[in-house]
Amino acid sequence: MLQIDNTIVSLALIEKKFSCDLSICKGSCCRYGDTGAPLTAEEAAILDRIWPLLRSWLRPEGISSIEKEGTSMKDTERELVTPLVNNEECAYAIMEDDVYKCGIETAFNAGAVDFRKPLSCHLFPVRVKQYRDFRAVNYEEWPICKPGVAAGIKKDTELCIFLGEPLVRAFGKEWYEKLLWAAGEYVNYK
């Protein structure tokens, strides 16, 4: 583990190779899970605000689920998450060329909304957990991400490099630069 400011970072972020390969996984992270994507209260409020703009970007079954459950909901652990379609796929997921993709991000990329997507989705397969005195940043190894691991090895891309943009979004540029420095020191030490 590394400590950067008030975060404890798993060494997996600098040791593991990773690069999403949508051509093989088909966006499984938008489809499979035991709950929706984790949301902050701020993100839930944003989804409420942009919902009228998102409707035209989503599939009918996603719209139906959101109309029934709301733009966000609480899971069995009382955490805010995105609603699901048939207890499986994210209600905000869309299909493009037989690949699940984020409808929120598609609308963002088209300039229709000002919110890219939930940070938990942007950081996946890394999860951040807030504790009283620190945040834990951990890699979650999911079977659905095996193609991403294989692609990362092939491209020789560390997880922290692949997730550079969302890590900066989550913690700031200065924090990310400290992570890269620590990664370099760790690699030289090993």
C-alpha positions as CSV (number, residue, x, y, z in Angstrom):
1,M,0.0,0.0,0.0
2,L,1.0,3.6,-0.6
3,Q,-0.1,6.6,1.3
4,I,-0.7,9.8,-0.7
5,D,-2.1,12.6,1.3
6,N,-5.3,11.2,3.0
7,T,-5.5,8.2,0.7
8,I,-4.3,4.7,1.0
9,V,-3.6,3.3,-2.5
10,S,-3.4,-0.4,-3.4
11,L,-0.1,-1.3,-5.0
12,A,-2.2,-3.0,-7.7
13,L,-2.7,0.5,-9.3
14,I,1.0,0.5,-10.2
15,E,1.7,-3.2,-10.5
16,K,-1.3,-4.4,-12.6
17,K,-1.5,-3.9,-16.3
18,F,-4.9,-2.8,-17.7
19,S,-6.6,-1.3,-20.7
20,C,-10.3,-1.8,-21.5
21,D,-11.0,-3.9,-24.5
22,L,-14.7,-3.2,-25.4
23,S,-14.4,-5.3,-28.6
24,I,-14.1,-8.4,-26.3
25,C,-15.9,-7.6,-23.1
26,K,-18.7,-5.8,-24.8
27,G,-19.1,-3.3,-22.0
28,S,-19.9,-5.9,-19.4
29,C,-19.3,-3.5,-16.5
30,C,-22.5,-1.7,-17.6
31,R,-24.4,-4.9,-17.7
32,Y,-23.3,-7.1,-14.8
33,G,-23.2,-6.4,-11.1
34,D,-25.1,-7.1,-7.9
35,T,-26.2,-3.4,-7.7
36,G,-26.2,-0.3,-9.8
37,A,-23.1,2.0,-10.1
38,P,-22.3,3.8,-6.8
39,L,-23.2,7.4,-6.7
40,T,-22.4,10.4,-4.5
41,A,-25.3,12.5,-3.3
42,E,-24.0,15.3,-5.6
43,E,-24.1,12.9,-8.6
44,A,-27.6,11.8,-7.7
45,A,-28.7,15.5,-7.7
46,I,-27.0,16.0,-11.1
47,L,-28.8,13.0,-12.5
48,D,-32.1,14.5,-11.3
49,R,-31.3,17.8,-12.9
50,I,-30.2,16.4,-16.3
51,W,-32.8,13.6,-16.5
52,P,-35.0,15.5,-19.0
53,L,-32.0,15.9,-21.3
54,L,-31.0,12.3,-21.0
55,R,-34.3,10.6,-21.9
56,S,-33.8,10.8,-25.6
57,W,-30.4,9.2,-25.3
58,L,-31.5,6.1,-23.5
59,R,-33.2,2.8,-24.4
60,P,-36.9,2.4,-23.6
61,E,-36.3,-0.3,-20.9
62,G,-33.8,2.1,-19.2
63,I,-36.3,5.0,-19.3
64,S,-39.0,2.7,-17.8
65,S,-36.7,1.6,-15.0
66,I,-35.7,5.2,-14.2
67,E,-39.4,6.3,-14.2
68,K,-40.2,3.5,-11.8
69,E,-37.2,3.7,-9.5
70,G,-36.0,7.3,-9.9
71,T,-32.8,8.7,-11.4
72,S,-31.0,7.1,-8.5
73,M,-32.0,4.7,-5.7
74,K,-30.6,3.1,-2.5
75,D,-29.3,-0.5,-2.7
76,T,-29.7,-3.1,0.1
77,E,-26.8,-1.4,2.0
78,R,-28.6,1.9,1.8
79,E,-26.0,3.3,-0.6
80,L,-26.9,5.5,-3.6
81,V,-26.7,3.7,-6.9
82,T,-28.0,3.9,-10.4
83,P,-31.2,1.9,-11.1
84,L,-31.0,-1.3,-13.0
85,V,-33.0,-3.0,-15.8
86,N,-34.2,-6.4,-14.7
87,N,-31.8,-6.4,-11.8
88,E,-28.9,-6.7,-14.1
89,E,-27.8,-3.8,-16.4
90,C,-27.5,-0.2,-15.6
91,A,-30.6,1.8,-16.6
92,Y,-28.3,4.4,-18.2
93,A,-26.6,1.8,-20.4
94,I,-27.2,1.9,-24.2
95,M,-26.2,-0.5,-27.0
96,E,-23.9,0.6,-29.8
97,D,-22.7,-2.0,-32.3
98,D,-23.5,-4.8,-29.8
99,V,-21.5,-3.1,-27.0
100,Y,-23.0,-1.7,-23.8
101,K,-22.0,1.9,-23.3
102,C,-22.9,4.7,-21.0
103,G,-25.8,6.7,-22.3
104,I,-24.8,9.6,-20.0
105,E,-21.3,9.7,-21.4
106,T,-22.7,9.5,-25.0
107,A,-24.9,12.5,-24.3
108,F,-22.0,14.3,-22.7
109,N,-19.7,13.7,-25.7
110,A,-22.4,15.1,-27.9
111,G,-22.7,18.2,-25.8
112,A,-26.2,17.5,-24.6
113,V,-25.4,17.4,-20.9
114,D,-22.6,18.8,-18.7
115,F,-22.0,15.6,-16.7
116,R,-19.7,12.9,-18.1
117,K,-20.8,9.9,-16.0
118,P,-20.6,8.8,-12.4
119,L,-17.0,8.8,-11.0
120,S,-17.4,5.2,-9.9
121,C,-17.9,4.2,-13.6
122,H,-15.1,6.4,-14.8
123,L,-12.7,4.8,-12.3
124,F,-13.8,1.2,-12.8
125,P,-12.3,-1.4,-12.0
126,V,-10.9,0.8,-9.2
127,R,-13.2,1.6,-6.2
128,V,-12.8,4.4,-3.7
129,K,-14.1,3.9,-0.2
130,Q,-14.3,6.7,2.3
131,Y,-13.4,5.9,5.9
132,R,-13.4,8.4,8.8
133,D,-9.8,9.5,8.5
134,F,-8.8,8.4,5.0
135,R,-9.9,7.1,1.6
136,A,-9.0,3.7,0.3
137,V,-8.3,3.3,-3.4
138,N,-8.4,-0.4,-4.4
139,Y,-8.4,-2.4,-7.6
140,E,-11.3,-4.9,-7.8
141,E,-10.4,-7.8,-10.0
142,W,-13.5,-8.9,-11.8
143,P,-13.8,-11.9,-14.2
144,I,-15.6,-9.6,-16.7
145,C,-12.4,-7.5,-16.9
146,K,-10.0,-10.3,-18.0
147,P,-9.9,-8.9,-21.5
148,G,-8.8,-5.5,-20.0
149,V,-6.0,-7.2,-18.1
150,A,-4.9,-9.1,-21.3
151,A,-5.0,-5.8,-23.3
152,G,-3.1,-4.0,-20.6
153,I,-0.3,-6.6,-20.7
154,K,-0.2,-6.5,-24.5
155,K,0.0,-2.7,-24.5
156,D,2.3,-2.6,-21.4
157,T,-0.1,-0.1,-19.7
158,E,-0.3,0.2,-15.9
159,L,-3.7,0.6,-14.4
160,C,-2.7,4.0,-13.0
161,I,-1.8,5.2,-16.5
162,F,-5.0,3.8,-18.1
163,L,-7.0,5.5,-15.4
164,G,-5.1,8.8,-15.4
165,E,-8.0,11.0,-16.4
166,P,-10.5,9.7,-13.8
167,L,-7.9,9.6,-11.1
168,V,-7.2,13.3,-11.8
169,R,-11.0,13.9,-11.7
170,A,-11.3,12.1,-8.4
171,F,-8.2,13.4,-6.6
172,G,-6.7,16.3,-8.5
173,K,-3.6,16.7,-10.7
174,E,-1.2,17.2,-7.8
175,W,-2.3,14.0,-6.2
176,Y,-2.0,12.1,-9.5
177,E,1.5,13.4,-10.0
178,K,2.4,12.2,-6.5
179,L,1.0,8.7,-7.5
180,L,3.2,8.7,-10.6
181,W,6.3,9.7,-8.6
182,A,5.6,7.0,-6.0
183,A,5.1,4.5,-8.8
184,G,8.5,5.4,-10.3
185,E,10.1,5.1,-6.9
186,Y,8.4,1.7,-6.3
187,V,9.5,0.3,-9.7
188,N,13.1,1.5,-9.1
189,Y,13.1,0.0,-5.6
190,K,11.7,-3.4,-6.8
